[in-house]
Amino acid sequence: MKAMTRFRPLYFLLAFVFAGSNSAVSGALERPNVLFIMSDDHTSQAFGAYGSRLAKLNPTPVIDRLAKEGMLFENCFCNNSICTPSRASIITGQYSQANGVLTLRGRIPPARQFLPTLMRQAGYLTAMVGKWHLKEEPAAFDYYKVLPGQGKYHDPIFRVQGKAKWPKNTVSHKGQHSSDAITDSSLAWLRARDKSKPFFLMHHFKAPHDMFDNARRYDTYLEDVEIPEPESLYERGNHGSVATRGVNDSLLREIGTSVSKRHIKRNMGKHMKVDPSLGDREYTKLAYQRYLKRYLRCVKGVDDNVGRLFRYLEAEGLMDKTVIIYTGDQGFMLGEHDYIDKRWMYEESMRMPLLVRYPSMIKAGSRNNELVNNTDFAPTILALAGVKTPAYMQGRSFSEMLRGNIPGDWRTATYYRYWMHMA
């Protein structure tokens, strides 16, 4: 770590001693709020700030503000690219084989929901709103309002606290899209919360997970635009192990969601009702255009709803008093390698977007190239709240990197293992 940072603890200690007791109490109460925003399958190729082939076509101006005014991480990776395991790593600070959530069937009981438990113990008011996908009741939070399983895009139903046992207490949002309903719910909680405590809110969108069903107001967005194709769209090779390919490549037609006809059960042309009599190239091209426009319409809805959260924080004078973190639960292939999926050990699948804004700590417009992964999220959030990382967490806080300081012993490799290979 840079030498100058070694003197900071002494400097802050002296500041507290000479500031007097009133200032010390005031400082203790001024811990930052933490707003953790996560979208499902929102990959770095679908951000303006990451500068992909889609950046100018589909800007995300609200989310990109976090990069402009904060730090963008170029090399953040998940350790298991599928929804439930990635979320489990974020909540526990542990790799899949340690927290026991290897596949979509995994579950995290309240006793192992380490991050919200420790934040509550530190005096934070905690809430979980949106897609949970960890089976068990999110009882470690003070408040929750979560989708059952994957949840619905339209007319969503939420599981909430109530008199009956989990998961029987539910409320519905008739006539709403899930992105709007989730944001309405977070805003309602923020307005009603106990304002004497700092808050930790996990706001999780369902979008833009397949089947990419956007709010109707976005139906004509990008309607007359041709979406640029990735160079590998028409690639039909597979570079996985026998476990993922099968003997004589027998599994290639059974697993992973392709754009083309390659996957006989799950391909986007089939789901987008492309004429199956078309030749492979034309079929693939039409399927790609149809599904990617729907995906980007969902992203547009996410960006607009993040804007609603920001407007609330600004109106309440909380924007600069809140650490804002935006990420996706993993990467996603937007046609690369002929896939509309995650799972496989391709960079597009493993890389997670990660942007963090907190002006008192982070220099605006910063970019970080160090290797971080989703086991680091919990230790980092805890560090920002003044909580030491417990020994049972395998991740490491990157809070010093938010200040621009790179620890000399930071990792130079990251671990990945996908367990749902069906071998």
Secondary structure as a PSIPRED ss2 file (coil, helix, strand):
# PSIPRED VFORMAT (PSIPRED V4.0)

   1 M C   1.000  0.000  0.000
   2 K C   1.000  0.000  0.000
   3 A H   0.000  1.000  0.000
   4 M H   0.000  1.000  0.000
   5 T H   0.000  1.000  0.000
   6 R H   0.000  1.000  0.000
   7 F H   0.000  1.000  0.000
   8 R H   0.000  1.000  0.000
   9 P H   0.000  1.000  0.000
  10 L H   0.000  1.000  0.000
  11 Y H   0.000  1.000  0.000
  12 F H   0.000  1.000  0.000
  13 L H   0.000  1.000  0.000
  14 L H   0.000  1.000  0.000
  15 A H   0.000  1.000  0.000
  16 F H   0.000  1.000  0.000
  17 V H   0.000  1.000  0.000
  18 F H   0.000  1.000  0.000
  19 A H   0.000  1.000  0.000
  20 G C   1.000  0.000  0.000
  21 S H   0.000  1.000  0.000
  22 N H   0.000  1.000  0.000
  23 S H   0.000  1.000  0.000
  24 A H   0.000  1.000  0.000
  25 V H   0.000  1.000  0.000
  26 S H   0.000  1.000  0.000
  27 G H   0.000  1.000  0.000
  28 A H   0.000  1.000  0.000
  29 L H   0.000  1.000  0.000
  30 E C   1.000  0.000  0.000
  31 R C   1.000  0.000  0.000
  32 P C   1.000  0.000  0.000
  33 N E   0.000  0.000  1.000
  34 V E   0.000  0.000  1.000
  35 L E   0.000  0.000  1.000
  36 F E   0.000  0.000  1.000
  37 I E   0.000  0.000  1.000
  38 M E   0.000  0.000  1.000
  39 S E   0.000  0.000  1.000
  40 D C   1.000  0.000  0.000
  41 D C   1.000  0.000  0.000
  42 H C   1.000  0.000  0.000
  43 T C   1.000  0.000  0.000
  44 S H   0.000  1.000  0.000
  45 Q H   0.000  1.000  0.000
  46 A H   0.000  1.000  0.000
  47 F C   1.000  0.000  0.000
  48 G C   1.000  0.000  0.000
  49 A C   1.000  0.000  0.000
  50 Y C   1.000  0.000  0.000
  51 G C   1.000  0.000  0.000
  52 S C   1.000  0.000  0.000
  53 R C   1.000  0.000  0.000
  54 L C   1.000  0.000  0.000
  55 A C   1.000  0.000  0.000
  56 K C   1.000  0.000  0.000
  57 L C   1.000  0.000  0.000
  58 N C   1.000  0.000  0.000
  59 P C   1.000  0.000  0.000
  60 T C   1.000  0.000  0.000
  61 P H   0.000  1.000  0.000
  62 V H   0.000  1.000  0.000
  63 I H   0.000  1.000  0.000
  64 D H   0.000  1.000  0.000
  65 R H   0.000  1.000  0.000
  66 L H   0.000  1.000  0.000
  67 A H   0.000  1.000  0.000
  68 K H   0.000  1.000  0.000
  69 E H   0.000  1.000  0.000
  70 G C   1.000  0.000  0.000
  71 M E   0.000  0.000  1.000
  72 L E   0.000  0.000  1.000
  73 F E   0.000  0.000  1.000
  74 E C   1.000  0.000  0.000
  75 N C   1.000  0.000  0.000
  76 C E   0.000  0.000  1.000
  77 F E   0.000  0.000  1.000
  78 C C   1.000  0.000  0.000
  79 N C   1.000  0.000  0.000
  80 N C   1.000  0.000  0.000
  81 S C   1.000  0.000  0.000
  82 I C   1.000  0.000  0.000
  83 C H   0.000  1.000  0.000
  84 T H   0.000  1.000  0.000
  85 P H   0.000  1.000  0.000
  86 S H   0.000  1.000  0.000
  87 R H   0.000  1.000  0.000
  88 A H   0.000  1.000  0.000
  89 S H   0.000  1.000  0.000
  90 I H   0.000  1.000  0.000
  91 I H   0.000  1.000  0.000
  92 T H   0.000  1.000  0.000
  93 G C   1.000  0.000  0.000
  94 Q C   1.000  0.000  0.000
  95 Y C   1.000  0.000  0.000
  96 S H   0.000  1.000  0.000
  97 Q H   0.000  1.000  0.000
  98 A H   0.000  1.000  0.000
  99 N H   0.000  1.000  0.000
 100 G C   1.000  0.000  0.000
 101 V C   1.000  0.000  0.000
 102 L C   1.000  0.000  0.000
 103 T C   1.000  0.000  0.000
 104 L C   1.000  0.000  0.000
 105 R C   1.000  0.000  0.000
 106 G C   1.000  0.000  0.000
 107 R C   1.000  0.000  0.000
 108 I C   1.000  0.000  0.000
 109 P C   1.000  0.000  0.000
 110 P H   0.000  1.000  0.000
 111 A H   0.000  1.000  0.000
 112 R H   0.000  1.000  0.000
 113 Q C   1.000  0.000  0.000
 114 F H   0.000  1.000  0.000
 115 L H   0.000  1.000  0.000
 116 P H   0.000  1.000  0.000
 117 T H   0.000  1.000  0.000
 118 L H   0.000  1.000  0.000
 119 M H   0.000  1.000  0.000
 120 R H   0.000  1.000  0.000
 121 Q H   0.000  1.000  0.000
 122 A C   1.000  0.000  0.000
 123 G C   1.000  0.000  0.000
 124 Y C   1.000  0.000  0.000
 125 L E   0.000  0.000  1.000
 126 T E   0.000  0.000  1.000
 127 A E   0.000  0.000  1.000
 128 M E   0.000  0.000  1.000
 129 V E   0.000  0.000  1.000
 130 G E   0.000  0.000  1.000
 131 K E   0.000  0.000  1.000
 132 W C   1.000  0.000  0.000
 133 H C   1.000  0.000  0.000
 134 L C   1.000  0.000  0.000
 135 K C   1.000  0.000  0.000
 136 E C   1.000  0.000  0.000
 137 E C   1.000  0.000  0.000
 138 P C   1.000  0.000  0.000
 139 A C   1.000  0.000  0.000
 140 A C   1.000  0.000  0.000
 141 F C   1.000  0.000  0.000
 142 D C   1.000  0.000  0.000
 143 Y E   0.000  0.000  1.000
 144 Y E   0.000  0.000  1.000
 145 K E   0.000  0.000  1.000
 146 V E   0.000  0.000  1.000
 147 L E   0.000  0.000  1.000
 148 P C   1.000  0.000  0.000
 149 G C   1.000  0.000  0.000
 150 Q C   1.000  0.000  0.000
 151 G C   1.000  0.000  0.000
 152 K C   1.000  0.000  0.000
 153 Y C   1.000  0.000  0.000
 154 H E   0.000  0.000  1.000
 155 D C   1.000  0.000  0.000
 156 P C   1.000  0.000  0.000
 157 I E   0.000  0.000  1.000
 158 F E   0.000  0.000  1.000
 159 R E   0.000  0.000  1.000
 160 V E   0.000  0.000  1.000
 161 Q C   1.000  0.000  0.000
 162 G C   1.000  0.000  0.000
 163 K C   1.000  0.000  0.000
 164 A C   1.000  0.000  0.000
 165 K C   1.000  0.000  0.000
 166 W C   1.000  0.000  0.000
 167 P C   1.000  0.000  0.000
 168 K C   1.000  0.000  0.000
 169 N C   1.000  0.000  0.000
 170 T E   0.000  0.000  1.000
 171 V E   0.000  0.000  1.000
 172 S E   0.000  0.000  1.000
 173 H C   1.000  0.000  0.000
 174 K C   1.000  0.000  0.000
 175 G C   1.000  0.000  0.000
 176 Q C   1.000  0.000  0.000
 177 H E   0.000  0.000  1.000
 178 S H   0.000  1.000  0.000
 179 S H   0.000  1.000  0.000
 180 D H   0.000  1.000  0.000
 181 A H   0.000  1.000  0.000
 182 I H   0.000  1.000  0.000
 183 T H   0.000  1.000  0.000
 184 D H   0.000  1.000  0.000
 185 S H   0.000  1.000  0.000
 186 S H   0.000  1.000  0.000
 187 L H   0.000  1.000  0.000
 188 A H   0.000  1.000  0.000
 189 W H   0.000  1.000  0.000
 190 L H   0.000  1.000  0.000
 191 R H   0.000  1.000  0.000
 192 A H   0.000  1.000  0.000
 193 R C   1.000  0.000  0.000
 194 D C   1.000  0.000  0.000
 195 K C   1.000  0.000  0.000
 196 S C   1.000  0.000  0.000
 197 K C   1.000  0.000  0.000
 198 P C   1.000  0.000  0.000
 199 F E   0.000  0.000  1.000
 200 F E   0.000  0.000  1.000
 201 L E   0.000  0.000  1.000
 202 M E   0.000  0.000  1.000
 203 H E   0.000  0.000  1.000
 204 H E   0.000  0.000  1.000
 205 F C   1.000  0.000  0.000
 206 K C   1.000  0.000  0.000
 207 A C   1.000  0.000  0.000
 208 P C   1.000  0.000  0.000
 209 H C   1.000  0.000  0.000
 210 D C   1.000  0.000  0.000
 211 M C   1.000  0.000  0.000
 212 F C   1.000  0.000  0.000
 213 D C   1.000  0.000  0.000
 214 N C   1.000  0.000  0.000
 215 A C   1.000  0.000  0.000
 216 R H   0.000  1.000  0.000
 217 R H   0.000  1.000  0.000
 218 Y H   0.000  1.000  0.000
 219 D C   1.000  0.000  0.000
 220 T C   1.000  0.000  0.000
 221 Y C   1.000  0.000  0.000
 222 L C   1.000  0.000  0.000
 223 E C   1.000  0.000  0.000
 224 D C   1.000  0.000  0.000
 225 V C   1.000  0.000  0.000
 226 E C   1.000  0.000  0.000
 227 I C   1.000  0.000  0.000
 228 P C   1.000  0.000  0.000
 229 E C   1.000  0.000  0.000
 230 P C   1.000  0.000  0.000
 231 E C   1.000  0.000  0.000
 232 S C   1.000  0.000  0.000
 233 L C   1.000  0.000  0.000
 234 Y C   1.000  0.000  0.000
 235 E C   1.000  0.000  0.000
 236 R C   1.000  0.000  0.000
 237 G C   1.000  0.000  0.000
 238 N C   1.000  0.000  0.000
 239 H C   1.000  0.000  0.000
 240 G C   1.000  0.000  0.000
 241 S C   1.000  0.000  0.000
 242 V H   0.000  1.000  0.000
 243 A H   0.000  1.000  0.000
 244 T H   0.000  1.000  0.000
 245 R H   0.000  1.000  0.000
 246 G C   1.000  0.000  0.000
 247 V H   0.000  1.000  0.000
 248 N H   0.000  1.000  0.000
 249 D H   0.000  1.000  0.000
 250 S C   1.000  0.000  0.000
 251 L C   1.000  0.000  0.000
 252 L C   1.000  0.000  0.000
 253 R C   1.000  0.000  0.000
 254 E C   1.000  0.000  0.000
 255 I C   1.000  0.000  0.000
 256 G C   1.000  0.000  0.000
 257 T C   1.000  0.000  0.000
 258 S E   0.000  0.000  1.000
 259 V C   1.000  0.000  0.000
 260 S C   1.000  0.000  0.000
 261 K C   1.000  0.000  0.000
 262 R C   1.000  0.000  0.000
 263 H C   1.000  0.000  0.000
 264 I C   1.000  0.000  0.000
 265 K C   1.000  0.000  0.000
 266 R C   1.000  0.000  0.000
 267 N E   0.000  0.000  1.000
 268 M H   0.000  1.000  0.000
 269 G H   0.000  1.000  0.000
 270 K H   0.000  1.000  0.000
 271 H H   0.000  1.000  0.000
 272 M C   1.000  0.000  0.000
 273 K C   1.000  0.000  0.000
 274 V C   1.000  0.000  0.000
 275 D C   1.000  0.000  0.000
 276 P C   1.000  0.000  0.000
 277 S C   1.000  0.000  0.000
 278 L C   1.000  0.000  0.000
 279 G C   1.000  0.000  0.000
 280 D H   0.000  1.000  0.000
 281 R H   0.000  1.000  0.000
 282 E H   0.000  1.000  0.000
 283 Y H   0.000  1.000  0.000
 284 T H   0.000  1.000  0.000
 285 K H   0.000  1.000  0.000
 286 L H   0.000  1.000  0.000
 287 A H   0.000  1.000  0.000
 288 Y H   0.000  1.000  0.000
 289 Q H   0.000  1.000  0.000
 290 R H   0.000  1.000  0.000
 291 Y H   0.000  1.000  0.000
 292 L H   0.000  1.000  0.000
 293 K H   0.000  1.000  0.000
 294 R H   0.000  1.000  0.000
 295 Y H   0.000  1.000  0.000
 296 L H   0.000  1.000  0.000
 297 R H   0.000  1.000  0.000
 298 C H   0.000  1.000  0.000
 299 V H   0.000  1.000  0.000
 300 K H   0.000  1.000  0.000
 301 G H   0.000  1.000  0.000
 302 V H   0.000  1.000  0.000
 303 D H   0.000  1.000  0.000
 304 D H   0.000  1.000  0.000
 305 N H   0.000  1.000  0.000
 306 V H   0.000  1.000  0.000
 307 G H   0.000  1.000  0.000
 308 R H   0.000  1.000  0.000
 309 L H   0.000  1.000  0.000
 310 F H   0.000  1.000  0.000
 311 R H   0.000  1.000  0.000
 312 Y H   0.000  1.000  0.000
 313 L H   0.000  1.000  0.000
 314 E H   0.000  1.000  0.000
 315 A H   0.000  1.000  0.000
 316 E C   1.000  0.000  0.000
 317 G C   1.000  0.000  0.000
 318 L C   1.000  0.000  0.000
 319 M H   0.000  1.000  0.000
 320 D H   0.000  1.000  0.000
 321 K H   0.000  1.000  0.000
 322 T E   0.000  0.000  1.000
 323 V E   0.000  0.000  1.000
 324 I E   0.000  0.000  1.000
 325 I E   0.000  0.000  1.000
 326 Y E   0.000  0.000  1.000
 327 T E   0.000  0.000  1.000
 328 G E   0.000  0.000  1.000
 329 D C   1.000  0.000  0.000
 330 Q C   1.000  0.000  0.000
 331 G C   1.000  0.000  0.000
 332 F C   1.000  0.000  0.000
 333 M C   1.000  0.000  0.000
 334 L C   1.000  0.000  0.000
 335 G C   1.000  0.000  0.000
 336 E H   0.000  1.000  0.000
 337 H H   0.000  1.000  0.000
 338 D H   0.000  1.000  0.000
 339 Y E   0.000  0.000  1.000
 340 I C   1.000  0.000  0.000
 341 D C   1.000  0.000  0.000
 342 K C   1.000  0.000  0.000
 343 R C   1.000  0.000  0.000
 344 W C   1.000  0.000  0.000
 345 M C   1.000  0.000  0.000
 346 Y C   1.000  0.000  0.000
 347 E H   0.000  1.000  0.000
 348 E H   0.000  1.000  0.000
 349 S H   0.000  1.000  0.000
 350 M H   0.000  1.000  0.000
 351 R E   0.000  0.000  1.000
 352 M E   0.000  0.000  1.000
 353 P C   1.000  0.000  0.000
 354 L E   0.000  0.000  1.000
 355 L E   0.000  0.000  1.000
 356 V E   0.000  0.000  1.000
 357 R E   0.000  0.000  1.000
 358 Y C   1.000  0.000  0.000
 359 P C   1.000  0.000  0.000
 360 S C   1.000  0.000  0.000
 361 M C   1.000  0.000  0.000
 362 I C   1.000  0.000  0.000
 363 K C   1.000  0.000  0.000
 364 A C   1.000  0.000  0.000
 365 G C   1.000  0.000  0.000
 366 S E   0.000  0.000  1.000
 367 R E   0.000  0.000  1.000
 368 N E   0.000  0.000  1.000
 369 N C   1.000  0.000  0.000
 370 E C   1.000  0.000  0.000
 371 L C   1.000  0.000  0.000
 372 V E   0.000  0.000  1.000
 373 N E   0.000  0.000  1.000
 374 N H   0.000  1.000  0.000
 375 T H   0.000  1.000  0.000
 376 D H   0.000  1.000  0.000
 377 F H   0.000  1.000  0.000
 378 A H   0.000  1.000  0.000
 379 P H   0.000  1.000  0.000
 380 T H   0.000  1.000  0.000
 381 I H   0.000  1.000  0.000
 382 L H   0.000  1.000  0.000
 383 A H   0.000  1.000  0.000
 384 L H   0.000  1.000  0.000
 385 A C   1.000  0.000  0.000
 386 G C   1.000  0.000  0.000
 387 V C   1.000  0.000  0.000
 388 K C   1.000  0.000  0.000
 389 T C   1.000  0.000  0.000
 390 P C   1.000  0.000  0.000
 391 A C   1.000  0.000  0.000
 392 Y C   1.000  0.000  0.000
 393 M C   1.000  0.000  0.000
 394 Q C   1.000  0.000  0.000
 395 G C   1.000  0.000  0.000
 396 R C   1.000  0.000  0.000
 397 S C   1.000  0.000  0.000
 398 F C   1.000  0.000  0.000
 399 S H   0.000  1.000  0.000
 400 E H   0.000  1.000  0.000
 401 M H   0.000  1.000  0.000
 402 L H   0.000  1.000  0.000
 403 R C   1.000  0.000  0.000
 404 G C   1.000  0.000  0.000
 405 N C   1.000  0.000  0.000
 406 I C   1.000  0.000  0.000
 407 P C   1.000  0.000  0.000
 408 G C   1.000  0.000  0.000
 409 D C   1.000  0.000  0.000
 410 W C   1.000  0.000  0.000
 411 R C   1.000  0.000  0.000
 412 T C   1.000  0.000  0.000
 413 A C   1.000  0.000  0.000
 414 T C   1.000  0.000  0.000
 415 Y C   1.000  0.000  0.000
 416 Y C   1.000  0.000  0.000
 417 R C   1.000  0.000  0.000
 418 Y C   1.000  0.000  0.000
 419 W C   1.000  0.000  0.000
 420 M C   1.000  0.000  0.000
 421 H C   1.000  0.000  0.000
 422 M C   1.000  0.000  0.000
 423 A C   1.000  0.000  0.000
